[in-house]
Amino acid sequence: MIRFDHVSVTYDGATAPVLRDVDLRLDEGELCLVVGHTGTGKSTLLGAINGLVPHFTGGTLSGRVTVAGRDTAKHPPRELADLVGVVGQDPVAGFVTDTVEEELAYGMEQLALDPKVMRTRVEEALDLLGLAELRHRGLHQLSGGQQQRVAIAAALTAHPRVLVLDEPTSALDPTGAEDVLAAITRLVHDLGITVVLAEHRLERVIPYADRLLHLPGDGTVTCGDPAAQLAASTVAPPVVELARHAGWTPVPLSVRDARRHASALRDRLPADPPPPRTSHATTENELAARGVIVRHGPVVAVRGVDLALCRGEVTALMGRNGSGKSSLLWALQGAGRRDGGSVAVRDGSGRTDPKQVSAARSRTLVGLVPQAATDLLYLETVGAELDQADRDGATPGTARTLLDTIAPGIDRAAHPRDLSAGQQLALVLAVQLAVTPGVLLLDEPTRGLDYRAKRALATTVDELAARGHAVVVATHDVEFAALATDRVVVMADGEIVADGPATAVLTASPSFAPQVAKILAPAPYLTVGQVRAALGEEGV
């Protein structure tokens, strides 16, 4: 179905090709998972499948890419639209209409399908992705996860033979991600669609993959059985890391398979595990919110929420898509709507409402990194963004140091819009963290970050907490929550429904439990690091 014949891609001005002599054969009805560290060329590989590379991105492509016999060099993306459906890293960038239903119909209109066929396919897609209740909603009124589901549904309505997905579950809550992946798997098994999917949260996707394409970072691509590839890969989900440490062979790819090996390991682990992280939390209040209400038209997004944030504490804000997490963060920061309640942030010896001061002043009290991190990038080069961050009040060089910690090796001369989604997020994090406000709010900061970058982010967050900052991370990434947070707050329908220590909240629900907790249950372990620490030098 998809053939890469000695394909190399080199962008203008680059010293080395992003892809080098790639030779692949992907068959019909396969789910192929593309993995690699941030910036290794995964998006370039996906873009070459429907001709976006090089027709849209520029650069030089040598070799030959064919999809169902069509040469992408001779057929631009518009001539492959009936064959290849694409969902990019930023779903909003691909929207061209105003409402959910219109967006689902738009692609079929361009293919001149019969209106009756279009209506049937719209209903099928709405049901498949759980969007029926949102059909008349404006696209920009949706949460990030809802927008992601709409983008996938819009790609499916054309009934493509190949579906290319770039991080399709990055903004989805755990249950929503399982539903989307189940729907994609049905398309593969029942309709023979070939799916090529890049994803950093391998723990969600790897059990469904037929083949794994690994990009080690030198331009090459290796392809093979997922278990064999992951056994030695530098990118691996927690289940594989645990298997490596425990010496399990073959390497299990699912929680179910891992539990078959786990009984002996559970017997050797202490009943009381070491803490997943060293907490820096104090009882000193940094921010106090009382009765916060946020309305978006007729929708009440936040319903009278009370929340206290303490110095040195890292809090995960979790909940299904549309539960009100982002609305609450914007209300706390002061730049978003707040239709009721109060927010008081410690400001020297007193308290200040960030909504009552200037934007520049508010940023020094409460910093916020939004879901669409690129909204904060407006200069021509990475270096200009970093220099501006330093001029806004940071010690010179602070932003560059933070960026190199999270995502090393980004060129100062690069344009921010030319970076991968993970690199863009790392840049925005560095810009916001440089000012080090007393309270830092991060909205889905791990989107686009690989495991190595997430560990670096966790280290950065821990250092901020150690310096006394209160940090809130709104996330669907339960593995990051287990690794980096002291406390978990769960929202549903605009209200807080759970609030407690990370270990207690994450193990109380199967939806929020990380892989290690599921594998070793009922032992209360959350991370592979805890297992290593518990076994010490003894190992397994």
LOLUMFI-308352 format. One line per 10 residues: number of its first residue (from 0); their letters; for each residue x, y, z of C-alpha. Coordinates in pm, 1 decimal. Each point is the difference from the previous one (the first is absolute). Example, Ala and Ser with C-alpha at 12.3 -4.5 7.8 and 13.67 -1.06 7.14 Angstrom:
REM LOLUMFI-308352
0 = AS = 1230.0:-450.0:780.0  137.0:344.0:-66.0;
END
This chain:
REM LOLUMFI-308352
0 = MIRFDHVSVT = 0.0:0.0:0.0  278.8:245.8:95.0  350.6:-24.4:-142.7  308.7:203.9:79.6  277.0:-76.0:-250.2  333.2:140.6:121.9  -160.1:324.4:115.4  203.9:287.8:140.1  -136.0:341.0:102.6  219.5:305.4:50.2;
10 = YDGATAPVLR = -142.3:339.4:92.3  146.2:321.6:-135.9  293.0:117.1:206.9  29.8:-328.7:190.9  343.2:-156.2:34.1  -133.2:-356.6:-2.5  -312.4:-175.2:-129.2  -289.8:-54.4:239.6  -67.5:-336.6:-165.2  285.1:-196.0:-153.7;
20 = DVDLRLDEGE = -41.6:-284.6:-251.8  -328.6:-125.5:150.3  -127.2:-324.1:-151.3  -343.5:-116.6:124.0  -291.7:-220.4:-104.8  -321.9:49.0:198.3  -281.0:-238.4:-86.5  -375.1:50.8:-18.9  -183.3:-35.9:330.5  300.7:61.2:225.4;
30 = LCLVVGHTGT = 24.6:231.6:298.1  353.3:134.5:-10.5  129.0:194.7:298.2  273.7:260.0:-57.9  220.9:70.0:303.1  306.1:209.2:71.1  121.0:287.7:210.2  -128.4:352.4:-61.6  145.8:147.2:-320.0  118.7:-326.7:-158.7;
40 = GKSTLLGAIN = -218.6:35.5:-313.0  -325.2:-176.7:86.3  -217.7:281.2:-138.5  212.9:11.8:-315.4  -51.2:-373.4:-52.4  -376.2:37.5:41.0  -11.7:306.6:-225.0  174.0:-186.5:-280.0  -286.7:-250.2:-15.7  -252.2:250.5:-137.6;
50 = GLVPHFTGGT = 241.7:233.4:-177.8  7.4:280.5:256.5  372.9:-67.4:-7.7  131.0:160.0:-216.7  -297.4:164.8:-183.1  -97.4:209.4:303.7  302.4:-6.1:229.6  265.0:55.9:-264.7  335.7:-170.3:5.4  134.7:-274.7:-224.2;
60 = LSGRVTVAGR = -140.1:-351.6:-14.7  206.5:-262.7:-178.8  -118.8:-352.8:-61.6  -364.4:-92.7:-50.3  -308.9:-14.6:222.3  -309.0:-176.4:-137.0  -340.9:-53.6:159.7  -221.9:-259.3:-171.3  215.5:50.9:-306.3  -20.4:380.6:-7.8;
70 = DTAKHPPREL = 334.2:178.3:3.7  -20.3:286.7:252.6  257.6:198.0:-199.9  -243.5:10.5:-293.6  -320.3:31.5:205.2  -28.6:298.1:239.4  -199.8:-42.5:323.0  -329.7:109.1:-160.4  25.3:-291.9:-245.0  53.3:-244.1:284.6;
80 = ADLVGVVGQD = -284.8:129.7:219.7  -233.4:-286.1:-97.1  269.7:-253.7:89.1  181.6:138.8:304.8  -164.5:160.2:303.7  227.9:211.3:219.4  -31.6:135.4:354.5  290.8:222.1:103.2  143.7:85.9:339.8  -206.3:320.8:15.2;
90 = PVAGFVTDTV = -360.8:-88.0:-92.0  -116.6:362.4:14.4  242.5:94.0:-278.7  -191.6:-231.8:-233.4  -351.9:126.2:72.8  -166.2:197.3:-279.7  -362.5:29.6:119.9  -180.3:121.0:312.4  -189.9:-296.9:145.3  64.9:-368.2:60.3;
100 = EEELAYGMEQ = -256.0:-124.0:-253.8  123.1:237.9:-271.1  360.8:-106.3:55.7  -89.0:-366.3:-41.3  -179.0:73.6:-326.4  257.1:236.2:-149.6  246.9:-258.9:-129.9  -277.1:-199.4:-166.3  -129.8:315.3:-168.3  341.7:51.7:-158.2;
110 = LALDPKVMRT = -15.0:-357.4:-130.6  -347.3:68.0:-147.1  -172.9:-284.9:182.0  -376.5:-38.9:-15.3  -175.8:195.2:281.6  -178.4:-314.8:119.2  332.2:-181.2:30.5  146.2:297.4:182.6  -285.1:5.0:253.2  39.6:-369.5:75.8;
120 = RVEEALDLLG = 375.8:26.0:43.4  -29.8:304.0:228.0  -233.6:-194.4:230.3  234.7:-299.8:-1.5  299.8:215.6:90.0  -190.4:184.4:275.5  -94.1:-331.4:161.1  341.6:-160.8:-50.4  185.5:281.8:177.4  -268.2:83.9:259.0;
130 = LAELRHRGLH = -75.8:345.3:-141.9  -376.6:-12.7:-53.3  -75.2:240.5:285.8  248.0:252.1:-142.2  -119.1:0.6:-361.5  -122.6:361.2:4.0  273.6:139.1:226.3  253.3:250.4:-129.5  342.4:-154.2:-54.3  173.9:266.3:208.4;
140 = QLSGGQQQRV = -239.4:-59.5:289.0  128.8:-354.8:42.9  273.0:-123.9:231.0  329.0:-110.7:-151.6  -93.5:-366.7:27.9  -338.8:56.0:-163.6  168.4:186.8:-285.6  235.0:-292.8:-46.4  -290.2:-244.4:-30.3  -169.9:228.4:-254.6;
150 = AIAAALTAHP = 316.8:8.5:-212.1  20.1:-380.2:-1.7  -370.0:-30.1:-86.2  39.3:249.9:-286.2  284.7:-205.8:-146.5  -206.6:-320.0:19.8  -307.5:129.2:-185.1  181.6:-19.5:-335.6  49.5:-376.2:60.0  375.3:13.2:-76.3;
160 = RVLVLDEPTS = 200.4:-316.8:-59.3  289.5:145.3:200.9  -32.7:198.2:321.4  298.7:204.7:121.9  -21.2:117.8:361.4  254.7:220.3:175.3  -48.5:-41.3:377.8  -376.0:-67.0:-16.5  -44.1:-58.8:374.7  225.0:275.1:136.4;
170 = ALDPTGAEDV = -291.7:218.8:118.0  -239.3:-280.8:96.0  -84.3:-122.9:346.6  81.5:-369.1:66.0  -352.3:-124.8:-67.7  -38.1:214.9:-310.6  335.6:-121.5:-130.9  -104.8:-362.5:45.5  -324.6:67.9:-188.4  181.7:167.6:-289.8;
180 = LAAITRLVHD = 261.0:-274.9:-23.4  -273.0:-265.1:10.7  -174.7:177.0:-288.6  325.3:18.4:-198.1  66.7:-368.5:64.8  -346.1:-89.3:-129.3  76.5:189.2:-321.4  322.3:-198.0:-39.7  -153.9:-339.9:74.5  -342.2:38.6:-162.8;
190 = LGITVVLAEH = 69.8:229.0:-297.9  366.3:-72.3:-71.7  106.1:364.4:38.9  373.1:52.5:36.4  73.6:223.9:298.3  336.0:170.1:52.2  6.1:160.2:341.7  265.0:199.8:185.0  -43.5:21.0:375.3  218.5:78.2:299.8;
200 = RLERVIPYAD = -232.4:-164.0:254.2  90.3:-351.3:-105.0  -171.1:-154.2:302.4  -332.3:87.0:-164.6  72.1:-122.3:-352.4  259.5:-277.1:1.0  -242.1:-290.1:72.7  -185.9:79.7:-324.0  303.6:27.7:-230.9  78.0:-258.6:-267.3;
210 = RLLHLPGDGT = 335.1:153.6:-87.6  226.1:258.3:154.3  207.7:255.5:-190.8  284.1:133.6:213.8  185.5:321.6:-86.5  322.5:-0.1:205.1  88.7:356.8:-102.7  265.2:-55.8:-267.0  -247.6:17.4:-290.1  -47.0:-375.1:-29.2;
220 = VTCGDPAAQL = -318.4:-196.5:70.8  -14.5:-355.3:130.2  -317.8:-201.6:-38.6  -105.3:-321.4:167.5  -188.5:-182.3:271.6  -92.3:241.4:285.5  134.0:-224.5:278.3  331.3:-56.9:-176.6  39.5:368.8:-85.1  -80.7:122.0:350.7;
230 = AASTVAPPVV = 229.9:-249.1:169.3  295.8:219.7:-90.4  -168.5:332.3:-85.0  90.5:319.3:185.9  -372.3:84.2:-8.4  -210.7:-236.9:209.4  -320.7:8.4:206.4  3.9:-85.3:373.2  -109.8:-360.8:-59.6  309.4:-57.5:-215.4;
240 = ELARHAGWTP = 231.6:177.2:246.7  -137.2:-218.4:279.7  47.0:-311.1:-213.5  360.4:93.7:-74.0  72.4:52.8:369.8  -170.8:-325.0:96.4  160.3:-198.9:-281.8  -329.0:-113.0:-155.0  24.2:-157.0:-346.7  -161.0:43.6:-238.9;
250 = VPLSVRDARR = -67.9:361.4:88.5  -373.7:40.5:79.9  -177.1:287.6:-175.0  -323.7:9.2:198.9  -96.8:8.6:365.7  -174.4:-334.3:-40.5  313.9:-172.6:-129.0  217.9:166.7:262.5  -219.6:-115.6:288.6  67.5:-361.0:-102.4;
260 = HASALRDRLP = 364.1:60.8:91.2  -59.0:227.2:297.5  -88.0:-233.1:288.6  362.3:-87.5:82.3  99.2:365.1:-15.4  -287.7:103.8:230.2  112.4:-260.0:254.4  347.5:152.9:14.3  -112.2:362.4:35.9  -47.9:159.6:343.9;
270 = ADPPPPRTSH = -362.0:62.6:94.6  75.7:368.1:60.9  167.6:146.2:-308.8  235.7:296.3:10.4  -171.6:324.3:-104.4  -12.6:58.3:-377.6  168.3:337.7:52.6  139.3:219.2:273.9  -268.2:252.6:85.4  83.2:364.8:66.2;
280 = ATTENELAAR = -356.0:91.6:100.7  -55.5:230.6:293.0  -313.4:115.4:179.8  59.9:360.1:-105.6  -281.2:116.8:-228.3  108.9:155.0:-332.2  -340.6:31.4:-169.8  -353.0:-25.2:135.8  -303.5:-22.6:-228.9  -351.4:13.3:142.3;
290 = GVIVRHGPVV = -323.9:-71.0:-183.7  144.6:47.0:-349.9  -267.3:-3.1:-272.4  66.5:12.7:-375.1  -271.5:13.1:-265.7  38.7:-24.7:-375.5  -340.4:106.8:-127.2  -254.5:-250.0:130.0  273.9:-244.7:104.6  117.9:15.4:361.7;
300 = AVRGVDLALC = 358.9:-120.1:-31.4  102.5:48.5:366.4  -255.3:-27.5:281.3  102.4:166.8:323.9  345.4:-157.0:34.5  207.0:45.2:317.0  370.8:-70.5:-41.3  306.0:75.1:214.0  354.7:-32.6:-135.9  297.0:-22.2:235.3;
310 = RGEVTALMGR = 361.7:97.7:-46.9  218.2:-284.0:-125.7  -295.8:-218.8:-95.4  -47.5:-149.0:-348.6  -365.6:-69.4:-78.4  -141.3:-196.8:-293.4  -337.6:127.3:-122.5  -175.0:-287.9:-175.7  -340.9:-91.4:-138.1  -170.1:-90.2:-323.9;
320 = NGSGKSSLLW = 2.8:234.1:-299.9  -235.9:292.4:54.4  -2.9:-30.5:379.2  113.0:361.8:47.4  374.3:-33.6:62.9  117.8:263.4:-247.3  -276.8:242.3:95.9  104.9:-28.9:364.7  366.6:62.4:-81.8  -78.7:313.8:-200.2;
330 = ALQGAGRRDG = -224.9:125.0:279.9  280.8:-51.8:253.8  252.5:179.9:-219.5  -224.9:303.9:-40.8  0.4:24.8:-379.2  -306.2:-221.9:-46.9  -366.2:31.5:91.2  -105.6:-5.7:361.3  -371.2:51.1:56.2  8.2:-51.1:374.2;
340 = GSVAVRDGSG = 223.8:-73.0:295.1  338.7:135.2:101.5  369.0:-76.5:-53.8  270.6:127.7:232.6  371.4:-52.9:-70.1  276.6:71.6:247.2  177.6:321.2:-99.9  276.0:88.8:243.8  -165.3:46.4:338.6  -351.9:31.4:-143.8;
350 = RTDPKQVSAA = -242.3:-160.7:-243.0  -84.9:106.8:-355.6  -273.9:-100.3:-241.9  183.1:-55.7:-333.3  -307.5:119.0:-187.5  28.1:344.0:159.7  354.7:78.2:-120.2  165.5:47.7:-339.9  81.6:-296.6:-221.1  374.4:48.5:54.1;
360 = RSRTLVGLVP = -46.2:13.4:376.2  -237.7:-297.2:-2.6  259.0:-209.8:-181.3  247.0:45.4:286.0  -265.8:-129.2:242.7  -151.0:-284.3:-201.2  154.5:-135.2:-319.6  -200.0:-212.5:-242.8  106.3:-215.3:-295.2  -314.5:-64.6:-210.1;
370 = QAATDLLYLE = -88.7:-312.7:-197.5  75.2:181.9:-326.8  350.3:89.2:109.2  83.0:165.0:-334.0  -240.3:283.0:87.9  286.4:139.0:209.7  260.0:-11.1:-282.0  11.8:313.6:-215.7  364.4:75.3:-85.7  205.6:-112.6:-299.1;
380 = TVGAELDQAD = 258.3:-225.2:166.9  39.6:-221.5:302.0  282.0:225.2:120.6  -222.7:309.0:-18.8  -267.2:-172.8:209.7  258.0:-101.2:261.4  156.4:345.8:10.7  -340.1:163.8:40.8  -78.8:-233.7:290.3  323.6:107.4:168.8;
390 = RDGATPGTAR = -83.6:368.5:-53.6  -340.7:-55.1:162.1  166.5:-41.8:335.5  211.4:-315.0:2.0  373.4:-27.0:53.7  171.4:-0.4:-343.4  41.6:-355.0:-127.2  -273.1:-145.5:219.8  -240.5:-76.6:-285.7  274.5:-166.6:-209.3;
400 = TLLDTIAPGI = 105.5:-217.2:292.9  -359.3:-108.6:61.8  -50.5:-82.4:-368.0  314.3:-212.1:-14.0  -116.6:-188.1:308.8  -340.4:-86.8:-148.5  88.5:-43.7:-370.3  373.3:37.9:-68.9  150.0:89.3:-334.0  -255.8:246.4:-141.3;
410 = DRAAHPRDLS = 172.5:251.4:-229.6  -27.3:366.2:103.0  -39.6:97.8:-365.1  -296.6:-231.8:-65.1  -343.9:149.8:-50.7  -235.6:-106.2:282.5  -264.7:-109.6:-253.0  247.8:-239.0:-161.5  49.9:-195.3:323.6  -185.0:-319.5:80.5;
420 = AGQQLALVLA = -297.2:28.6:236.3  209.2:-136.8:286.5  281.3:247.0:-66.2  -248.3:289.4:-20.6  -146.1:-99.8:335.0  346.8:-22.7:151.8  76.5:351.2:-124.8  -320.2:143.4:148.8  66.9:-174.9:330.5  347.3:153.1:9.1;
430 = VQLAVTPGVL = -138.4:347.1:-76.1  -265.6:-20.2:271.7  218.3:-167.1:260.2  274.1:259.4:-40.6  -203.4:255.9:197.9  -74.1:-262.5:270.2  -332.1:130.1:135.2  -114.9:-113.2:343.0  -271.4:-215.6:-155.2  54.3:-181.5:-329.6;
440 = LLDEPTRGLD = -290.3:-154.3:-193.7  77.0:-244.8:-282.3  -282.6:-110.6:-230.2  84.9:-335.8:-161.2  376.1:68.3:1.1  99.7:-352.3:-105.2  -171.3:9.5:-340.2  268.5:-68.8:-258.6  265.1:-96.6:255.6  171.8:-337.9:-0.9;
450 = YRAKRALATT = 83.6:-190.4:319.7  344.4:156.1:27.3  -139.3:351.9:-38.2  -276.5:-74.9:253.4  257.9:-116.0:253.4  189.9:323.7:-61.5  -321.8:196.9:46.1  -69.9:-188.4:322.9  348.2:94.9:121.6  -63.1:364.8:-88.6;
460 = VDELAARGHA = -334.8:-2.1:179.6  161.5:-163.8:303.5  269.6:267.5:9.9  -266.7:271.5:-13.8  -186.3:-165.4:286.5  322.6:-24.3:198.7  38.9:377.7:-40.5  -345.5:51.0:147.9  -220.5:37.5:-307.2  -348.4:-149.3:-9.0;
470 = VVVATHDVEF = -43.7:-193.5:-325.5  -322.9:-127.8:-156.5  13.6:-235.8:-299.0  -327.0:-59.9:-183.5  60.5:-330.7:-172.6  -143.7:-322.5:-134.1  343.3:-162.0:25.7  -32.7:-227.7:302.6  361.5:-115.2:-32.4  124.0:357.1:32.3;
480 = AALATDRVVV = -236.8:62.8:291.0  141.7:-305.3:179.2  356.4:110.6:-68.6  -18.2:371.2:76.0  -287.6:94.1:233.3  -75.1:-6.6:372.2  -374.5:50.1:-22.1  -275.2:-78.8:-249.6  -320.5:201.7:-41.6  -267.0:-154.4:-222.8;
490 = MADGEIVADG = -271.7:210.3:-164.5  -331.7:-110.1:-151.5  -273.0:222.5:-139.3  170.3:311.7:132.1  37.1:-125.4:358.0  280.3:-158.0:202.5  -95.3:-360.6:71.0  328.3:-129.0:145.3  293.8:166.6:170.8  280.8:-180.5:179.2;
500 = PATAVLTASP = 353.8:-145.7:-10.9  103.6:-119.8:-343.2  42.3:-363.3:103.4  -345.6:-18.1:158.6  -188.9:168.3:-285.3  185.7:-165.2:-289.9  -45.0:-352.2:138.1  -366.3:53.5:94.1  -124.8:-8.8:-360.2  101.1:-226.8:-289.2;
510 = SFAPQVAKIL = -38.0:295.7:-237.3  275.2:200.1:171.3  229.1:-282.5:113.6  345.0:-4.0:-167.0  128.6:-319.2:-160.2  223.3:-106.5:289.9  -290.9:35.2:244.4  -217.2:-223.3:-218.9  274.3:-259.6:-41.7  99.6:-20.9:366.7;
520 = APAPYLTVGQ = -343.1:53.2:160.3  -87.9:-33.1:283.7  354.5:112.9:90.2  -15.4:384.1:4.5  281.7:68.2:-247.5  -34.4:272.4:-266.5  331.8:17.8:-185.3  289.5:-217.1:-112.1  226.3:225.3:206.3  -178.3:-111.8:317.1;
530 = VRAALGEEGV = 59.1:-364.5:-93.6  370.3:65.7:-59.9  31.4:185.4:331.0  -185.6:-272.4:191.0  221.9:-277.6:-134.8  320.0:202.7:37.6  318.0:-176.9:-99.9  -173.5:-336.0:25.1  -175.5:49.1:-334.5  -217.7:-276.6:-134.2;
END
